[in-house]
Amino acid sequence: MGSSEERVVAVIMVGGPTKGTRFRPLSLNIPKPLFPLAGQPMVHHPISACKKIPNLAQIYLVGFYEEREFAIYVSSISNELRIPVRYLKEDKPHGSAGGLYNFRDLLMEDSPSHIFLLNCDVCCSFPLPEMLEAHRRYGGMGTILVSKVSAETASEFGELVADPETNELLHYTEKPETFVSDRINCGVYVFTPDIFNAIQGVSTQRKDRANLRRVSSFEALQPVNRSLPTDFVRLDQDILTPLAGKKQLYTYETMDFWEQIKTPGMSLKCSGLYLAQYSSTSPHLLASGDGSKTATISGDVYIHPSAKVHPTAKIGPNVSISANARIGAGARLISCIILDDVEIKENAVVIHAIVGWKSSIGRWSRVQGVGDYNTKLGITILGESVSVEDEVVVINSIVLPNKTLNVSVQEEILL
C-alpha cells in the first residue's frame, strides 16, 4: 500500500426496506442489494469494482437495513476480497450527502485523500481507477461519472452540461421538466475530503435561514419556506447544482453500459449486462456445454456449482441459475434468473422471467414474459414457493409468494 496520504475509501449507499418497494415481490425475501444479478449479489458488483482502486483502505456500506441482514455477507466478502468491508446503519434519513457527512469521522479514520461514493442500484462497468486518474488531473473537489442517453429518457435523471474542453461541470439540474442535456449523472462520484466542508456549509446556511425566519412569523407560514432539516443534505440539489460552474466539480464520461436497477424487469436486463461483462473480466464464471455430457449452453450463462442441470436441457442466452436449482430433461431457459432451490421439471420453458426461491415449474409448463424490461408486466415474476403445476402457461404476470397455479394466466397480478 502507498503512503497514507494516497489512501482511498469507498462508500456504497444501499438504501433501506422502505426504499425498494418497486422491487417487490423479490424484496419481500431479501434486501434488494443482496438480490443476485449474474449469480452475485447486486452490491457485489460495485464492491468488486472498488477492489481495483489503487490504495483502497476500506469499503463502507451505508443504509437503513438492520445490521443482521448484512452481517453474513459483509463477513464473507471481506474474507473473499481481503479488504475490510463494513456496514453502517443510518439512524434516520440524512439525504445522499448528509448520510456521507453523518459518518465523516469514521470515513476519515484512514486519512484518505479521496472518497468514492457509489449508489448500489446502478449497473455499469464502474471505471473507478480511470475516474480517479482523471479526477487528479482536473484538480477539483469532485468528479461525477456521466453517460449519454436518449433525449427522451434524459429527464428521468439528473441532467448536466460540461465544458467540452476541460470537462468542468457547468450546469446541473435534477429531473428537469424541459430538456437540458443528453448527459446524465450516473450516481458514481469521487471526492476529496473537502466535500465535508461543502455539506457542512449547506447545513450552516439552513440553520441561519431558520433563525432568520423565526423573526418573521408570516414568512415561516409560507409553504415555500418550510425548509428541510438542517442535517438533511441532498447531493444533487444541495451540492451539485450550486457548485456547478465554480471550477470545483468535473465529469468523466463512460462509453460502456449504464442502467439504473429500480424494478425486477431492470434487474433481469442488468443481470444480462453483467453476464456479458464476465466474458472479458471473469470468463471462469460462465458455463459452457454442447449437449453431449452437459446441457447445451448458448450465449452468456452462469450456473452455480451446486445446481443440477440435465444434459438434454438447453440454456441461454442471459440465464443465471442459483444454488441447488434442479433443471429437468428437455427444459428450455432463455433470458431468466432462476433463484435458490427452484425445480424446473421436464420439458418446461422459461423465457423473460424471474423464478423465486423454492418455486417449482411443472412438466410441459411455460412461464414467459414479453421481454419489455421497463413495463410492470413486461417480464413474468414468481415470488418465493410458487408452484406452477403441469401443463400450465403463465404469461406476463406477477405471482406473489406461496401460490399454486393449476390454471393458465395472462397479464395478471396474483396476490
Salt bridges, closest charged atoms under 4 A:
GLU66 OE2 - LYS89 NZ 3.98
ASP91 OD1 - HIS94 NE2 2.86
ASP110 OD1 - ARG7 NH1 3.53
ASP121 OD2 - LYS32 NZ 3.95
ASP121 OD2 - LYS262 NZ 2.72
GLU133 OE2 - ARG137 NH1 3.99
GLU168 OE1 - LYS247 NZ 3.63
ASP182 OD1 - ARG183 NH1 3.03
ASP231 OD2 - LYS92 NZ 3.11
ASP231 OD2 - HIS94 ND1 3.68
ASP238 OD2 - ARG206 NH2 2.97
ASP238 OD1 - ARG234 NH2 3.04
GLU253 OE2 - ARG183 NE 3.30
GLU259 OE2 - LYS269 NZ 2.91
GLU343 OE1 - ARG326 NH2 3.63
GLU346 OE1 - ARG363 NE 2.95
GLU384 OE2 - LYS358 NZ 3.81
ASP390 OD2 - ARG363 NH1 3.78
